[in-house]
C-alpha cells in the first residue's frame, strides 16, 4: 500500500506543480478485485487530499480506446505498472513509435530518462531520437534551481 500511495501522490503533486487539472487512475478493479481493487481504493483516498485537482477512475481497456479516440480529455494518468507499460506502448504508436516517446523513472534520490523502449536508432537527424534530453534537463534544473546558470535562469 505504501508504494501505491507514493505513486498516486506523485501523480497529484506532478499535476499541481505543472498546472495540470485532472488525474486519472487506470485500473481493472472489476476483474482484478483484490490487487486493482486496492489500487482503486488507495487512489480514491489520496485524491481526497487534493480537492483542487479533478480525479477520475477508468478501466484500462476503456482507457486504451479513449486515448486513441479522445486523448485531449486526459491530463495526468496514474496506472499500475503493467497498465502503464501497455499504455506507454499504445501512446508511442500514436506519435511515431517506441523509439521517440519519452520515458522516465523518477525516485526520491535520482531519475532515469530514456526512450520508452530502446534508443530509436531508426530515427536520424538533429534533435530526433532523444526524447529524453529535454526531460532530463528539466528534471535536473528542478532539482537545483538555486544553481547559478541553471536552465531556468538563462
Steps between C-alpha positions, in 0.01 A plus 500: 500500500789736576631496143156538345439800723836643401445471124147643518621791715777559248240523221305762694814694595613490137159627389509782753859603420435502126162671493314185401133480590411129515649169612359176361569171680509207261404156633295186437337462841186344354703186419815528713298558815774466762807658340336765285226542759771605745657732241159658438429547872841653568467736203157615620638559849800699377279707267309632802815689599503691171160667469641752250571226244224303329522123539347211312544124467491312171535137399817428303326359193278807474805721558668349193200585284464848648867584439459413133167676453512795743847547653430867569265401783790373713767685689698288749463121498596283796480133408632195678831374354369251243237741372758779478715280280207425270385862485850633431531266201156603374578871530843455341327341202279807468797737476749312286622190679670370810834666431365855501275498808665618823504288812602583856570313821509756780589414856578689818875499436533490123336476162558319172360629171500303177296418196206278597673194352854530373679786332297537184785431253257522208461872572784713364582867493560780750269516799337170409524161663575649840165596650650461845740796467249774583353300788844433646592867486166612643527254788862593573406866500204442732728317744749788517316827428743685723799403285650792311454449130208263538281473191224698668740791560644520149 
